Amino acid sequence: MNKIFILLIMTVMAVGCNQRQPAAVSPPQPSASDVAAAVEQLFKGMTAADEIVLQSITADELVYGHSSGKVQNKSEFIAEVMSGQPLVYLRIEPLEQTIHLAGNVAVVRHILTADTKTPEGEPGNLRIGNMMVWQLQEGTWRLLARQAYKL
């Protein structure tokens, strides 16, 4: 009887030890540096006219507003960059950039400066205000909305 009692206690203890909850693994916290890297990746995709990068860094629900008032969806935005119409982007640089995180969303504001050229090769420069909304989707920051404005 004593052996059965000891065996029962050992079994209960063994089962109890195996039922311990594993330590909770918290997902990585969104960071402003990760958002800044995504902004940089977007601008590199635009200057290189890299469709793969532009597809991966923009949300399917993208709303892309230009300072002229024109608004595009994802496919229209990418098609315009790829065509070089009306501009080819040679260099894009954000100045005075701020990033505000709110959960899985980031609001980015900056002055966008860019060196451009027309398809005919005529050089140009841009200096506009820019506000972007980025969303963390499946572990990747993706551009959800952008609105440019004249300074």
URLIN-V677999 format. One record per residue. N is the residue number from 1. RES is the residue in three letters. SS is DSSP state (a for helix, b for strand, c for the rest). PHI is phi in whole degrees, -180 to 180 (none if undefined). D_FIRST is the distance of its C-alpha to the first C-alpha in Angstrom with 2 decimals. Layout:
N,RES,SS,PHI,D_FIRST
N,RES,SS,PHI,D_FIRST
This chain:
1,MET,c,none,0.00
2,ASN,a,-62,3.78
3,LYS,a,-65,5.39
4,ILE,a,-66,5.14
5,PHE,a,-63,6.23
6,ILE,a,-65,8.69
7,LEU,a,-62,9.82
8,LEU,a,-64,10.55
9,ILE,a,-63,12.47
10,MET,a,-64,14.28
11,THR,a,-65,15.29
12,VAL,a,-61,16.63
13,MET,a,-65,18.47
14,ALA,a,-64,19.91
15,VAL,a,-65,21.17
16,GLY,a,-62,22.55
17,CYS,a,-66,24.40
18,ASN,a,-76,25.96
19,GLN,c,-90,27.17
20,ARG,c,-62,29.45
21,GLN,c,-76,33.02
22,PRO,c,-67,35.51
23,ALA,c,-61,38.32
24,ALA,c,-66,41.09
25,VAL,c,-102,44.09
26,SER,c,-86,47.23
27,PRO,c,-67,50.28
28,PRO,c,-60,53.18
29,GLN,c,-78,55.47
30,PRO,c,-59,58.99
31,SER,c,-131,61.56
32,ALA,a,-63,65.31
33,SER,a,-67,65.77
34,ASP,a,-67,64.14
35,VAL,a,-67,66.52
36,ALA,a,-59,69.48
37,ALA,a,-66,68.54
38,ALA,a,-67,68.50
39,VAL,a,-60,71.96
40,GLU,a,-61,73.20
41,GLN,a,-63,71.79
42,LEU,a,-59,73.59
43,PHE,a,-66,76.86
44,LYS,a,-65,76.48
45,GLY,a,-63,75.90
46,MET,a,-72,79.05
47,THR,a,-71,81.23
48,ALA,c,-89,80.05
49,ALA,c,48,80.23
50,ASP,c,-98,76.79
51,GLU,a,-63,75.63
52,ILE,a,-64,72.09
53,VAL,a,-64,71.61
54,LEU,a,-64,73.21
55,GLN,a,-63,71.03
56,SER,a,-79,67.83
57,ILE,a,-97,68.74
58,THR,b,-112,69.98
59,ALA,b,-75,68.02
60,ASP,b,-60,68.83
61,GLU,b,-90,69.86
62,LEU,b,-51,72.33
63,VAL,b,-123,75.29
64,TYR,b,-115,77.79
65,GLY,b,-99,80.73
66,HIS,c,-93,83.83
67,SER,c,-67,86.21
68,SER,c,-79,88.81
69,GLY,c,104,86.70
70,LYS,c,-68,85.68
71,VAL,b,-122,82.03
72,GLN,b,-126,80.18
73,ASN,c,-92,76.86
74,LYS,a,-58,74.86
75,SER,a,-66,76.78
76,GLU,a,-67,80.15
77,PHE,a,-60,79.35
78,ILE,a,-65,78.24
79,ALA,a,-60,81.21
80,GLU,a,-65,83.61
81,VAL,a,-62,82.24
82,MET,a,-66,82.30
83,SER,a,-78,85.88
84,GLY,c,73,87.26
85,GLN,c,-111,89.09
86,PRO,c,-90,90.38
87,LEU,c,-135,89.06
88,VAL,b,-105,87.50
89,TYR,b,-90,85.31
90,LEU,b,-95,86.03
91,ARG,b,-151,84.15
92,ILE,b,-131,82.04
93,GLU,b,-138,81.01
94,PRO,b,-88,79.37
95,LEU,b,-114,80.78
96,GLU,b,54,79.33
97,GLN,b,-73,76.07
98,THR,b,-125,73.48
99,ILE,b,-131,70.02
100,HIS,b,-116,68.10
101,LEU,b,-94,64.46
102,ALA,b,-142,62.85
103,GLY,c,68,59.42
104,ASN,c,-96,60.03
105,VAL,b,-125,63.79
106,ALA,b,-132,66.43
107,VAL,b,-108,70.02
108,VAL,b,-114,72.38
109,ARG,b,-127,75.94
110,HIS,b,-165,78.61
111,ILE,b,-95,82.22
112,LEU,b,-95,82.45
113,THR,b,-115,85.19
114,ALA,b,-151,85.99
115,ASP,b,-99,88.63
116,THR,b,-133,89.49
117,LYS,b,-149,92.07
118,THR,c,-79,93.41
119,PRO,c,-58,93.19
120,GLU,c,-83,96.82
121,GLY,c,98,95.85
122,GLU,c,-74,97.19
123,PRO,b,-74,95.13
124,GLY,b,-156,93.67
125,ASN,b,-135,91.42
126,LEU,b,-119,88.98
127,ARG,b,-147,87.97
128,ILE,b,-136,86.00
129,GLY,b,-82,83.25
130,ASN,b,-147,79.93
131,MET,b,-128,76.76
132,MET,b,-125,73.77
133,VAL,b,-117,70.46
134,TRP,b,-111,67.65
135,GLN,b,-129,64.27
136,LEU,b,-79,61.10
137,GLN,b,-122,60.31
138,GLU,c,52,57.44
139,GLY,c,83,57.51
140,THR,b,-124,61.30
141,TRP,b,-75,64.01
142,ARG,b,-127,66.53
143,LEU,b,-71,69.86
144,LEU,b,-99,69.71
145,ALA,b,-151,73.06
146,ARG,b,-146,76.09
147,GLN,b,-135,79.24
148,ALA,b,-96,82.16
149,TYR,b,-147,85.03
150,LYS,b,-73,88.47
151,LEU,c,-100,89.10
